[in-house]
Amino acid sequence: MLFITDNFPIIDKDLEINPLGFFAIPNVKIANLGNVQTYKSWELELPSHLSHLSEVRIYRKKEDVTLSASKFNYLPLTDTHPWETLNINNFKEYSKGFIFNCTAKEDGLYSSIVVMDSVIMVDMQTKDPALATELSCGYTCDFVWESGVTEDGNGYDGYMVNIVGNHVALVERGRCGGSCSLWTK
């Protein structure tokens, strides 16, 4: 019996369909380096001297994100962020694929992505901008609550250290915007 899946209309030089039909996308930017991102106060445990703020600006230093690259290898790809940390007991519930070959380049972390969920693969075929195509990393880290100013002149309230990946999520709008996406919109 011959099984053929040639009805996929995707014409994308960077997308491969492996023999099992899974989508493999190499060299996808999953995180920016050396940037300041805004977080709502309810997203973080703020120290008392910042507890009055509704938003805080967190610096992700280039060297700290670069050091985390190997800690993003072989992580699950999820459809939106789960409300709990992924682990060996719950990854089957959330995993829609995985990422591997994570490396740091001058402007960010890049990884290969394998999508193994048929619903997401069908959605990807449409390349509808309203679909979840941006990427957002889920991770743990420690915060150093020291304010400062980046070389680019952006102020921040604290910065991240000890970044350890947990998953990468497909989201409609990520904190990095379209710079971390399955494809250019």
C-alpha positions in Angstrom: 0.0 0.0 0.0 1.3 3.5 -0.9 0.6 6.3 1.5 1.1 9.7 -0.1 0.5 13.1 1.5 1.1 15.4 -1.5 -2.0 17.5 -1.0 -0.2 19.9 1.3 -0.2 23.4 -0.4 2.7 24.7 1.6 5.5 26.0 -0.6 8.1 27.1 1.9 11.8 26.6 1.2 12.5 26.2 4.9 9.7 23.8 5.7 10.4 20.1 5.4 7.8 17.3 5.7 9.4 14.2 7.1 8.4 10.7 6.0 5.9 10.5 8.9 4.2 13.7 7.8 5.6 15.9 10.6 6.6 19.5 9.8 10.3 20.3 10.4 11.3 23.9 10.3 15.0 24.6 10.8 16.7 27.8 12.0 13.7 29.5 13.6 14.3 32.5 16.0 12.7 31.7 19.3 14.1 34.5 21.5 15.8 37.9 21.2 19.0 38.8 22.9 19.9 41.9 24.9 16.4 43.4 24.9 14.1 45.0 27.5 10.6 43.5 27.8 7.6 44.7 29.7 5.8 42.5 32.2 2.6 43.1 34.1 3.1 43.2 37.8 0.8 40.2 38.3 3.1 38.1 36.1 6.1 38.3 38.6 6.8 38.3 42.3 7.9 41.9 42.7 10.0 43.1 45.6 8.4 45.5 48.0 10.2 48.6 46.5 8.5 47.9 43.1 5.1 46.6 44.3 3.4 49.9 43.5 4.1 49.5 39.7 1.5 48.0 37.4 4.3 47.1 34.9 8.0 46.4 35.1 10.7 46.5 32.4 13.0 43.4 32.5 16.3 43.3 30.7 17.4 40.0 29.2 21.2 40.5 28.9 22.8 39.1 25.8 25.3 37.0 27.8 22.6 35.5 30.0 20.3 34.5 27.2 23.3 33.2 25.2 24.3 31.0 28.2 20.8 29.5 28.2 20.9 28.2 24.6 21.7 24.6 25.6 19.0 24.7 28.2 16.4 25.1 25.4 17.3 21.8 23.6 14.8 19.0 23.3 11.9 20.9 24.8 8.2 20.5 24.0 6.4 22.8 21.5 3.0 23.8 22.9 -0.1 25.4 21.6 -0.2 28.5 23.8 1.4 28.5 27.2 0.2 26.0 29.7 -0.7 27.3 33.2 1.8 24.9 34.8 5.4 24.0 34.3 5.8 21.1 31.9 7.4 17.9 33.3 7.5 14.2 32.8 4.0 13.8 34.3 2.1 16.3 32.1 4.1 16.8 28.8 1.8 14.5 26.8 -1.1 16.7 27.6 0.6 19.8 26.2 3.2 18.7 23.7 2.5 19.4 20.0 6.1 18.8 18.9 9.6 19.7 20.0 12.5 22.0 19.5 16.2 21.0 19.1 19.6 22.3 17.9 19.2 25.5 19.8 22.0 27.9 19.3 22.8 31.5 20.1 23.4 33.9 17.2 24.1 37.7 17.2 20.5 38.7 17.5 18.8 35.8 19.3 18.3 32.1 20.0 17.6 29.9 17.0 16.2 26.4 17.0 14.8 23.7 14.7 11.2 23.0 15.3 9.2 19.8 14.7 5.4 20.1 14.6 3.7 16.8 15.3 0.0 17.9 15.8 -2.3 17.4 12.8 -4.6 20.3 13.7 -1.7 22.8 14.0 -0.2 21.5 10.8 -3.5 22.1 8.9 -3.7 25.6 10.5 -0.1 26.3 9.4 -1.0 25.4 5.8 -3.3 28.4 5.6 -0.7 30.8 6.9 -3.5 32.9 8.2 -2.0 35.8 10.2 -4.7 35.5 12.8 -3.5 32.0 13.8 -0.9 31.3 16.5 2.4 31.6 14.6 4.5 33.7 16.9 6.8 31.9 19.4 7.1 32.5 23.1 9.6 30.8 25.4 8.4 29.4 28.7 11.3 29.2 31.2 12.4 29.7 34.8 14.9 32.2 35.9 16.1 34.3 38.8 15.6 38.1 38.9 18.1 40.7 40.0 16.1 43.7 41.0 18.6 46.4 40.1 17.5 49.2 37.8 19.7 50.5 35.1 19.9 51.6 31.5 21.0 49.5 28.5 23.6 50.5 26.0 20.7 51.5 23.7 19.3 53.8 26.3 16.4 51.7 27.5 15.7 51.8 31.2 14.9 48.6 33.2 13.8 47.7 36.7 15.6 44.4 36.9 17.2 41.7 34.8 17.1 37.9 34.4 19.9 35.4 35.3 20.0 31.5 35.4 17.5 31.1 32.5 16.4 27.5 32.0 13.9 26.6 29.2 10.7 24.7 29.9 8.9 24.9 26.6 8.3 27.0 23.5 4.7 28.0 22.8 2.9 28.9 19.6 1.0 32.1 20.4 -1.0 34.6 18.5 1.1 37.5 19.9 4.4 37.0 21.7 6.3 39.4 23.7 9.1 39.4 21.0 6.5 40.3 18.3 6.9 39.0 14.8 10.7 38.7 15.2 10.1 35.3 16.8 7.7 33.6 14.5 7.3 30.5 12.3 7.4 32.8 9.2 7.4 36.5 8.4 3.9 37.9 8.3 
